[in-house]
Amino acid sequence: VWDDDFNPEGFGESAEWVFGDAGLSVFANGVQAVADEDSNSGKNQWFFSSQLGFEKTLPLESRLRIAAAYHKWSDENQSTFGQAAFQDGNRRAANSTTGALLNRFGVGEVTGQLSSWVGKVPVSLQTTLVRNLRAINFATPATAVGPLARDAYQFGAIVGAAKAKGTWEVGYFKKYVQTDATVADVADSDFGDGGTNRVGHIAWLACAPQDWMLLKVKGFVTDTIDRQFLPGDKAVNRVQVDMAIKF
């Protein structure tokens, strides 16, 4: 649903209740933020997010974490978000790559994570299911007519944890995001050329040669899901090499 670099301005709330005897914690989170301020129209684009979930300890030092969230956008069809770059996907006005969004967005999200160990190696199994619950069927314009294209999912695993000096990790995820599953301009910008209407695979290898340094090689193999919608026939394969320094 969100790109890792997405950092809006607004309000946030968080609460957690711990039931130690049951090995259970329940948490709730909320966000209210402005996606774009339009001083001339009085129709700012807002989004409101709510999440409720729990984490349960299991045998063998394992943990299960499940959460459900709803992300509601307001006035997202009134104008663009004033961004410098527009990402692939989403039906837009006049079938342009830079027009205002045509669809409505109220994105439901369910996430799950099972964390455990194989010997001394941490293992994390993760999955995410997404559906735009406010998506509509279009009768016009002709460029918008087609399937609802409102669903997305991701699943995969991370073995190891590249944190302290000498540690490592490998990861693999399969990702599938239909055209209007979520707002493309805040979706993962590294998957393909960023945005939605894309399916593919993500894999990486990372290591920490020092406590303050992380090296990562990450590969993406992706293609368009529905070529009748933007960006059309556009396969994107990429290799990224990153070095992160911690201060």
N, C-alpha and C positions, 0 to 999 in steps of 0.2 A: 504493500500500500504506500509506503513512504520510502523515499531515497534517504540514505544514511546522512547526507549533507543537508537535508531539509531542516531548517531552524527558524520557525515562524515566531512572531512576537504576539504575546497574548497572556492568558492566565492558565495556570495549571494547578490541579489538586491531586493529592495522593493520600491514601489511607491503607493501613494494614492491620489485621487482627490475627494474633498468633495463639493457637491452641496447642500448647506444648505437649500435654499428655497424649493428644491424638496425633502428634507429628504433622499438624496441619496449619497452614497459614492461608488466610483469605485476603485478597487485595482489591482495591478499586482505584481507578485513575480517571481523571477528566482533563480536557483541554478545550479552551475557547480562544480562537485566534483569528486575526485578520489575514487573509491571503493576499488581498490587494485593496488599497484605499483609493477610491475614485471621488475626488473632491467636487467634480462638476456634476455628477449624476446623483449623489446621495445613495447609491446602491453599491456599497462595499461588498466584496466577496469574503464571507466568513466560513469557517468550518468549526464544528463542534464534535468532539470525540469523547466517548465514554467506554470504559473497559471494566470488566469484573472477572476475576479469576481466582484460582487456588493453586497451592503447591503442597504436595503430600509426600512425606518420606516413605520409602519402600524398603524391603529387605535388600541386603547386599550393598548398602550405602547408595541406593538409587533414589531418584526423585522424579516425580511426575508433576508437570506444570501445565495447566490448561487455562485458557482465557478466551472470553468472547468480547468483541468490541463492535461499536457502531460509530461510523464517521459520517456526519451529516454536513453537506455543503449548502450554503445559502447564497442566492443570487449569482450562482456560478455561470448562468447563461446571459447575464447582462452585458458583460464585456470580457476581454481577456484579463489576465492577471498582471499585465504590464511588464512581463518578463523580457529579458534580452534574447532568450532562445526558447523555441518551442520544440517539445519532444514529439516523437512519432506517436501515432494512434489517436483515438477519440474522434468521433464525428464532430465536424466543425462547420460553421456557417459558410455557405458557398463552396463547400468541399475544399476549402483552402487549408494550408498548413499553419496559418497564423490567425484564423478567425476565432470568434467566441465559441464556446462549447454549445452543442445542440442538446445533448442529453442532460438528464438530472442525475445527481449523485448522492446516494445514501448507502454507504458501503458497509456491509456486514462482514466481520472477520472473526474466524476461529483459529487459534494457534495452539499447538501442543508440542511439548518437549519432554522426552524421557532421557534422563542423564544417569549414566551408570559407569562401571569400570570393567575392563578386561585386564586382569592382573593389576598392574599399576598404571595402566593407560586409561585416561578418561574417554568415554564415548558418549556422544549426544545425537539422538535421533529427533528430527524436527519436521513439523509439517504445518502448513498454513492453507486455509480455505477461505476464499473471498467471493462475495456476490454483491453486485450493485442492486440493492433492493428497490431502487427508484427508477431503474432503467425502463424506457418506454419503447413500444413499437412505432416506427415511423412510416406514415403513408406518403409524406412529402418531406423534403425534396427527394428527387430520384436518387441522388448520391448517398442518401442516408437510409434508404429502404434496404432491409435485409434482416439477418438474425439479431436477436437481442444482444448477443455478444457481451454478456454481463458477468461472466465467471472467470475465476483465476485460482490457481493452486501452485503450491511449491512443496517439495519434500526432499529430504536428503539426510546426510549424516556428516558429523565431524568427529574424527578420531585424533586424539591428542589435544594439546592446548599449548600454543606457542606464547608463553608469557615470561617465565623466568629464564635465565641464561641456560642454554643447552637443551631447551625444550623445543618441540616441533608439533605440527598438526597437518593433517590432510583433510580435505572436505570435498563433497560432491552434492550438487542439488539439481533436480529437474524442475523447470519453471515454465508455467503456461499462463498467459495473461491475455484475455480477449479484449477487443477494442474498447469497450466502455465498462470494463470491470472496475476501474478506478480512474482518478484524474491523472492523465498521462504526465502532466508537467511537474508533478511531485513524485512520480514513480521512479524506480531505480534507473539512474542515468547511465550506468555501466552496462546494463543488459541490452545488447544490440547497440542502437544509437540512443537508447533511453526511451521510456514511455511504455506503451501498451501494444496490443495486436502482435504478440511475439511469443514464440515457444523455443525452448532450447535447454542447453546443459551448461552448468558452471562447475568448474573444478579448480582446486588450488593446493599448493604446497607452501607451508610457511615454517620458518625457524627463527629462534631468538639467539643470535651469537653472543649477545650481551643482555643484561637486564634492561638496558635502555634502548635496545635496537631490535627491530623486527623486519625480516626480509620475507617477501611473499611473491610467488609467481602464480598468476591466476589466468585461466583460459575460459573463453566463452564461445560456444557454437550455437548460433541462433538463426531462426528464419521467421518470416511473416506467417501468421495463422490464416487470415482471410485477405486475399489479394484484392478484393473489391473495395476494401477500405484502405485508408492511408496507413503505412507508407507504400502500399503496393508490393511489387516483387522486390524484396530487399533483404537478402540474407547478409548477416553481419557476423564475422568470426574475428576474435580479437585475443591477443595475449597481453597481459599487463604485468609489469615488474615494478614492485613498490618497495621502498625502504622507509620505515617510520622510526623517528627518533623521539624518545620519551624524555620530558623534562621534569 
